[in-house]
Every structure is written in C-alpha cells, then in structure tokens.
Amino acid sequence: MVFILSVIGVVLIIEGLPYFASPKKAKEWAMTVYEFENGTLRKLGLVAMAAGLLLIFASKYLL
C-alpha cells in the first residue's frame, strides 16, 4: 500500500510540474489537445499506457 501511495504521489508531482513551471504554456497546450480528434487522443493514450507498461516491465524484469 505504501508503494502504491508513493507512485500516486510521484505521478501527481509530475502531472503538476508543467502547470507550476509554465502555466501559460500549459494552457496553450491544453487548447491544442482540445482540438485533437477523439481517435487521435485515444491513440496517444494507448501509446502512453503501452510506454508506461513497458517501463514497469523493464524496471521489474530487466534492471
């Protein structure tokens, strides 16, 4: 349970960093994402999830 909470904490830090570091650019990027088609966002989400799964696999079994 401690590990899961730590991971969630790290994810929140990484997610919040762009908004803290450059809120203006984060807003511009959000507007750009808003204009994407649903299919494009789904593909980007799938790629992000696959990359995360690959990183988890690599860190657990290869390193």
N, CA, C and O of each residue as an XYZ file, in Angstrom:
252
protein
N       0.818     -1.191      0.000
C       0.000      0.000      0.000
C       0.868      1.264      0.000
O       0.544      2.253     -0.657
N       1.978      1.213      0.748
C       2.881      2.363      0.800
C       3.459      2.629     -0.580
O       3.584      3.782     -0.994
N       3.812      1.563     -1.293
C       4.380      1.723     -2.637
C       3.377      2.378     -3.575
O       3.739      3.281     -4.330
N       2.134      1.942     -3.540
C       1.105      2.497     -4.422
C       0.894      3.976     -4.116
O       0.793      4.786     -5.037
N       0.827      4.334     -2.852
C       0.667      5.736     -2.486
C       1.872      6.564     -2.933
O       1.717      7.710     -3.353
N       3.063      5.989     -2.846
C       4.260      6.686     -3.308
C       4.209      6.913     -4.812
O       4.550      7.993     -5.293
N       3.788      5.911     -5.542
C       3.680      6.038     -7.001
C       2.654      7.099     -7.370
O       2.907      7.921     -8.251
N       1.510      7.094     -6.713
C       0.485      8.109     -6.980
C       1.031      9.499     -6.672
O       0.773     10.446     -7.415
N       1.784      9.626     -5.582
C       2.393     10.907     -5.239
C       3.359     11.389     -6.307
O       3.355     12.568     -6.660
N       4.184     10.496     -6.822
C       5.134     10.865     -7.879
C       4.386     11.269     -9.146
O       4.761     12.241     -9.802
N       3.348     10.542     -9.490
C       2.555     10.884    -10.677
C       1.945     12.277    -10.518
O       1.956     13.065    -11.464
N       1.420     12.586     -9.346
C       0.831     13.904     -9.119
C       1.878     15.014     -9.214
O       1.595     16.093     -9.734
N       3.075     14.752     -8.718
C       4.153     15.735     -8.836
C       4.488     15.977    -10.298
O       4.611     17.124    -10.727
N       4.637     14.905    -11.063
C       4.984     15.037    -12.482
C       3.854     15.724    -13.248
O       4.109     16.558    -14.117
N       2.611     15.377    -12.928
C       1.468     15.997    -13.607
C       1.355     17.484    -13.275
O       0.963     18.275    -14.133
N       1.686     17.871    -12.066
C       1.547     19.261    -11.660
C       2.703     20.151    -12.074
O       2.560     21.373    -12.093
N       3.838     19.573    -12.404
C       5.031     20.342    -12.737
C       4.833     21.330    -13.889
O       5.222     22.490    -13.749
N       4.246     20.926    -15.019
C       4.073     21.905    -16.106
C       3.183     23.088    -15.720
O       3.433     24.215    -16.148
N       2.158     22.842    -14.922
C       1.255     23.915    -14.517
C       1.950     24.887    -13.570
O       1.658     26.082    -13.587
N       2.855     24.392    -12.757
C       3.600     25.244    -11.840
C       4.704     26.001    -12.585
O       4.889     27.200    -12.377
N       5.431     25.298    -13.452
C       6.589     25.879    -14.119
C       6.206     26.884    -15.196
O       6.862     27.915    -15.345
N       5.161     26.594    -15.939
C       4.785     27.473    -17.052
C       3.282     27.382    -17.307
O       2.852     26.694    -18.234
N       2.487     28.064    -16.499
C       1.034     27.954    -16.650
C       0.524     28.439    -18.003
O      -0.436     27.883    -18.536
N       1.152     29.466    -18.561
C       0.706     29.988    -19.860
C       0.880     28.935    -20.959
O      -0.032     28.706    -21.754
N       2.042     28.305    -20.999
C       2.284     27.261    -21.999
C       1.375     26.055    -21.763
O       0.929     25.420    -22.719
N       1.099     25.737    -20.502
C       0.215     24.614    -20.190
C      -1.189     24.886    -20.726
O      -1.838     23.978    -21.245
N      -1.659     26.116    -20.607
C      -2.973     26.469    -21.146
C      -2.993     26.373    -22.668
O      -3.955     25.877    -23.256
N      -1.926     26.852    -23.299
C      -1.838     26.762    -24.764
C      -1.845     25.305    -25.209
O      -2.519     24.948    -26.175
N      -1.102     24.478    -24.513
C      -1.045     23.055    -24.854
C      -2.406     22.397    -24.652
O      -2.822     21.555    -25.448
N      -3.094     22.786    -23.584
C      -4.419     22.216    -23.324
C      -5.394     22.580    -24.435
O      -6.223     21.758    -24.825
N      -5.304     23.797    -24.946
C      -6.176     24.197    -26.053
C      -5.841     23.401    -27.315
O      -6.734     23.050    -28.086
N      -4.565     23.121    -27.520
C      -4.150     22.318    -28.670
C      -4.717     20.904    -28.550
O      -5.219     20.347    -29.526
N      -4.635     20.330    -27.358
C      -5.159     18.980    -27.130
C      -6.672     18.960    -27.329
O      -7.221     17.987    -27.845
N      -7.342     20.032    -26.919
C      -8.797     20.117    -27.060
C      -9.220     20.015    -28.531
O     -10.306     19.526    -28.840
N      -8.355     20.480    -29.425
C      -8.678     20.475    -30.852
C      -8.418     19.126    -31.521
O      -8.822     18.927    -32.666
N      -7.756     18.204    -30.838
C      -7.489     16.886    -31.412
C      -8.784     16.110    -31.591
O      -9.745     16.306    -30.846
N      -8.803     15.246    -32.564
C      -9.929     14.335    -32.753
C      -9.900     13.270    -31.648
O      -8.848     12.977    -31.081
N     -11.058     12.705    -31.359
C     -11.144     11.674    -30.313
C     -10.258     10.476    -30.627
O      -9.616      9.929    -29.730
N     -10.218     10.068    -31.883
C      -9.391      8.930    -32.274
C      -7.915      9.191    -32.026
O      -7.183      8.301    -31.593
N      -7.481     10.409    -32.302
C      -6.083     10.770    -32.074
C      -5.751     10.723    -30.588
O      -4.697     10.224    -30.196
N      -6.660     11.249    -29.759
C      -6.431     11.208    -28.312
C      -6.397      9.772    -27.805
O      -5.600      9.443    -26.926
N      -7.250      8.922    -28.348
C      -7.238      7.514    -27.937
C      -5.912      6.858    -28.288
O      -5.348      6.111    -27.488
N      -5.415      7.143    -29.492
C      -4.130      6.574    -29.902
C      -3.000      7.074    -29.006
O      -2.133      6.296    -28.608
N      -3.006      8.373    -28.686
C      -1.982      8.915    -27.798
C      -2.072      8.284    -26.408
O      -1.050      7.981    -25.793
N      -3.290      8.089    -25.921
C      -3.476      7.437    -24.631
C      -2.975      6.010    -24.641
O      -2.344      5.558    -23.686
N      -3.256      5.302    -25.716
C      -2.789      3.919    -25.845
C      -1.267      3.858    -25.864
O      -0.668      3.001    -25.215
N      -0.645      4.762    -26.606
C       0.819      4.798    -26.661
C       1.394      5.111    -25.281
O       2.379      4.500    -24.868
N       0.783      6.064    -24.564
C       1.265      6.411    -23.230
C       1.133      5.231    -22.273
O       2.044      4.952    -21.494
N      -0.002      4.539    -22.332
C      -0.190      3.378    -21.458
C       0.795      2.270    -21.803
O       1.342      1.630    -20.905
N       1.027      2.034    -23.093
C       1.974      0.997    -23.512
C       3.387      1.352    -23.062
O       4.136      0.483    -22.615
N       3.749      2.624    -23.179
C       5.075      3.060    -22.735
C       5.222      2.872    -21.226
O       6.267      2.424    -20.755
N       4.189      3.209    -20.477
C       4.226      3.007    -19.028
C       4.351      1.554    -18.660
O       5.121      1.196    -17.769
N       3.593      0.704    -19.346
C       3.670     -0.731    -19.087
C       5.057     -1.266    -19.422
O       5.604     -2.093    -18.692
N       5.618     -0.795    -20.518
C       6.968     -1.215    -20.905
C       7.999     -0.778    -19.866
O       8.907     -1.541    -19.536
N       7.864      0.436    -19.351
C       8.782      0.903    -18.312
C       8.661      0.062    -17.039
O       9.665     -0.295    -16.424
N       7.449     -0.244    -16.662
C       7.248     -1.084    -15.474
C       7.846     -2.458    -15.682
O       8.521     -2.986    -14.799
N       7.602     -3.043    -16.846
C       8.161     -4.358    -17.154
C       9.685     -4.312    -17.129
O      10.333     -5.176    -16.538
N      10.252     -3.289    -17.779
C      11.716     -3.176    -17.839
C      12.310     -2.997    -16.450
O      13.335     -3.597    -16.128
N      11.673     -2.178    -15.633
C      12.235     -1.945    -14.304
C      12.114     -3.165    -13.404
O      12.927     -3.358    -12.501
N      11.105     -3.983    -13.648
C      10.902     -5.145    -12.782
C      11.720     -6.359    -13.234
O      12.244     -7.095    -12.397
N      11.833     -6.572    -14.536
C      12.434     -7.813    -15.034
C      13.791     -7.637    -15.713
O      14.554     -8.597    -15.814
N      14.102     -6.433    -16.176
C      15.349     -6.261    -16.920
C      16.434     -5.545    -16.137
O      17.617     -5.710    -16.434
N      16.062     -4.766    -15.158
C      17.070     -3.997    -14.417
C      17.411     -4.635    -13.101
O      18.243     -4.112    -12.359
